[in-house]
Amino acid sequence: MTRVAAVHDLATIAGIEQESFGGGAWSRQLIREHLEGAHHAVLVHDEVAYAAISVLGDVADLDRIAVLPPARRQGIAGMLLQQLIIVAR
C-alpha cells in the first residue's frame, strides 16, 4: 500500500536509503527535512520503497525514488512516480 510518509517512517526510509545508495544515502536529517517540509511530499510503499519531491509554485522536482533490491523490477518506482505527479498537481 502506498501512503503519505510521516516522521514515524524515518527509520524505514533511512534503511531503504542505505540499502539503495550506500555511501550516497541521504542523512537522517535530510530525510526529516523532507518529511516535515512544507514544500516537500514523500510517499512510502509497503516499507520497501519511497519517493520524494519538492514543490514550489507550479514546479515540482523529483528528489529521490528508492526501492529495496528484492522489490525491484515490479513497477513500484513507476507507480510511485505516477502518484507523485498527482500529489504535485
C-alpha positions as CSV (number, residue, x, y, z in Angstrom):
1,M,0.0,0.0,0.0
2,T,1.3,3.5,-0.9
3,R,0.7,6.3,1.6
4,V,2.0,9.7,2.5
5,A,5.1,9.2,4.7
6,A,5.3,10.8,8.2
7,V,8.1,11.3,10.7
8,H,7.5,7.9,12.2
9,D,8.6,6.4,8.8
10,L,12.1,8.0,9.2
11,A,13.8,4.7,10.2
12,T,12.2,2.8,7.4
13,I,13.2,5.4,4.8
14,A,16.7,5.7,6.2
15,G,17.0,1.9,5.8
16,I,15.8,2.0,2.2
17,E,18.3,4.8,1.5
18,Q,21.2,2.9,3.0
19,E,20.4,-0.3,1.1
20,S,19.8,1.6,-2.2
21,F,22.6,4.2,-2.2
22,G,25.2,3.1,0.4
23,G,27.7,6.0,0.9
24,G,25.5,8.3,-1.2
25,A,22.4,7.8,1.1
26,W,20.6,10.9,2.5
27,S,21.3,11.7,6.1
28,R,18.5,11.2,8.6
29,Q,18.4,15.0,9.0
30,L,17.8,15.5,5.2
31,I,15.1,12.8,5.3
32,R,13.5,14.5,8.3
33,E,13.5,17.8,6.4
34,H,11.7,16.3,3.5
35,L,9.1,14.6,5.8
36,E,8.4,17.9,7.7
37,G,9.0,20.4,5.0
38,A,6.0,22.4,3.7
39,H,7.4,22.3,0.1
40,H,8.1,18.5,0.1
41,A,6.0,15.4,-0.5
42,V,7.1,11.9,0.4
43,L,5.4,8.7,-0.3
44,V,6.2,5.3,1.1
45,H,5.2,1.9,-0.3
46,D,4.9,-1.2,1.9
47,E,8.2,-0.4,3.7
48,V,10.1,-1.4,0.5
49,A,10.2,1.8,-1.4
50,Y,9.8,5.6,-1.1
51,A,9.8,8.6,-3.3
52,A,10.2,12.3,-2.6
53,I,9.5,15.6,-4.5
54,S,10.0,19.2,-3.8
55,V,7.1,21.5,-5.0
56,L,7.3,25.3,-5.3
57,G,4.6,27.1,-7.2
58,D,4.0,25.3,-10.4
59,V,7.3,23.5,-10.4
60,A,7.9,20.0,-8.9
61,D,11.4,18.4,-8.8
62,L,11.8,14.7,-8.3
63,D,14.3,14.4,-5.4
64,R,14.5,10.7,-4.9
65,I,13.0,7.3,-5.7
66,A,14.4,4.2,-4.0
67,V,13.3,0.6,-4.0
68,L,14.9,-2.2,-2.0
69,P,16.6,-4.7,-4.3
70,P,14.3,-7.7,-3.7
71,A,11.3,-5.5,-4.7
72,R,12.8,-4.0,-7.8
73,R,11.5,-4.7,-11.4
74,Q,7.9,-4.9,-10.2
75,G,6.8,-1.5,-11.3
76,I,6.9,0.1,-7.9
77,A,9.1,3.1,-8.8
78,G,6.9,3.9,-11.8
79,M,3.7,3.7,-9.7
80,L,5.3,6.0,-7.1
81,L,6.2,8.4,-9.8
82,Q,2.7,8.5,-11.1
83,Q,1.4,9.1,-7.5
84,L,3.8,11.9,-7.0
85,I,2.6,13.6,-10.2
86,I,-0.9,13.5,-8.8
87,V,0.4,15.0,-5.5
88,A,2.3,17.7,-7.3
89,R,-0.8,18.9,-9.2
